[in-house]
Each structure stands twice: as structure tokens, then as C-alpha cells.
């Protein structure tokens, strides 16, 4: 899977994860474990960016960090929209962090 994802542009990745979500929704036993495996790489990137942000908020304000965070949120959305309830643990995992990021970016925009 990592080799395939390395060749894809962000929008193609979103489509790929949506297709994977459709396949996951057809799995009768423990589809949430499959979702966890599929999201391992994006979750690692998410966690890495958040850790950099804890070191300095300026790290979250860079274009690269914002682009990566947006892509990861889109991947989660596309997977969840097609996988359904199987993605609830994944969405729950990033939910509070996403809310905190939205609040942070909102404050940054407001101060402009």
C-alpha cells in the first residue's frame, strides 16, 4: 500500500481511500481493524505534525503542515463516507485534535 500511495497525488489518494472504504464496508468481520490498518500511515503523519505543533505553533502555520493536515482530514472523510460505521473509531481518534486545530487556525485567521 505505501508504494501505491507514494505515486498518487492528494486528490487521487482521496479517491483511492474512498474506494478502499467501499471494500471495507463489505467486510463482515472486524472491518474497524482493517480501517485501523489502512489509516496507520496517515495517522502517523497526523501525529508527527501535531507533535511538531506542540514544540512550536509556528510549525502548524507552515504551508506544508497545513496541506498535509488538510489531506489527512480529507482522507478520513472519504474513507468514513464510504466505509460507514466501520470508521467510527478512526474518526473518534482524530476528532478532538481536529477541533483544536480548527480553533487554532480560526484564531490565526481572526488576527490577520
NORZICOR-V879115 format. One record per residue. N is the residue number from 0. RES is the residue in one small letter. PSI is psi in whole degrees, 0 to 359 (NA if undefined). Layout:
# NORZICOR-V879115
N/RES/PSI, N/RES/PSI
This chain:
# NORZICOR-V879115
0/x/317, 1/x/323, 2/x/322, 3/x/313, 4/x/327, 5/x/333, 6/x/353, 7/x/145, 8/x/160, 9/x/317, 10/x/325, 11/x/325, 12/x/319, 13/x/315, 14/x/320, 15/x/314, 16/x/327, 17/x/317, 18/x/319, 19/x/323, 20/x/321, 21/x/320, 22/x/319, 23/x/321, 24/x/342, 25/x/356, 26/x/122, 27/x/328, 28/x/121, 29/x/53, 30/x/337, 31/x/329, 32/x/325, 33/x/317, 34/x/317, 35/x/319, 36/x/318, 37/x/327, 38/x/6, 39/x/313, 40/x/311, 41/x/324, 42/x/324, 43/x/314, 44/x/319, 45/x/311, 46/x/320, 47/x/315, 48/x/319, 49/x/323, 50/x/320, 51/x/323, 52/x/328, 53/x/328, 54/x/320, 55/x/127, 56/x/335, 57/x/332, 58/x/332, 59/x/346, 60/x/357, 61/x/151, 62/x/320, 63/x/314, 64/x/316, 65/x/320, 66/x/315, 67/x/317, 68/x/317, 69/x/318, 70/x/316, 71/x/320, 72/x/319, 73/x/319, 74/x/316, 75/x/317, 76/x/315, 77/x/319, 78/x/315, 79/x/323, 80/x/331, 81/x/329, 82/x/337, 83/x/222, 84/x/339, 85/x/340, 86/x/6, 87/x/319, 88/x/321, 89/x/313, 90/x/320, 91/x/327, 92/x/320, 93/x/354, 94/x/305, 95/x/320, 96/x/319, 97/x/318, 98/x/317, 99/x/321, 100/x/317, 101/x/319, 102/x/315, 103/x/312, 104/x/327, 105/x/317, 106/x/320, 107/x/318, 108/x/320, 109/x/327, 110/x/351, 111/x/NA
